[in-house]
Amino acid sequence: MEKLKEQVGSCIRCKKDVYCTDGFFNGIILENGNILCFECKENDQLIEILNRLLEAEKSGVVTLDYLLKAFPSAGLEASFQQVREDEAWSCSGLIHAIQREGGVLGKQVGDFADKVKSLPTLREKLELLNKGQAWVARKIDDALSYGMDAKTKDFLLEMKRRHEQNIEHMNTHL
């Protein structure tokens, strides 16, 4: 007996054709209508990167809360507040991106705040903060190498722009 096989679209990640075979859809349809093949769903590197970024951004919020409390008179309050707002904005956007892309949200918070707290001087703390911001920008470049919804891509590009802007701004304090 011949199997009925109909192409229904292409996987948003790997771009391979996805078929419906004998009435069985060989993938999943994301809430935005994009298709994800089963192979990409099982080994979704994009979701892994987005969750690592979320973990880092959550830790970034904790880090900036610490810096705001520990150095209230260092003349950096406005800068710290701006970076904290960007970190919180990134957390929210990453949550939406992970859900939009069909992933499961990670619950972890990174250990970056502990690393910053352990440094003896404010200068060293700011230098590490900038290194963390640069790491995020590089991970965003990694994420952008995968197929994704246009809203996710636009969000990640804006997130990268904000992180690069925060690095430049913090450099003025070093």
Summary of the structure (lengths in Angstrom):
residues: 174
radius of gyration: 20.0
end to end distance: 72.7
largest distance: 78.5
contacts: 519
relative contact order: 0.15
helix: 61%
strand: 11%
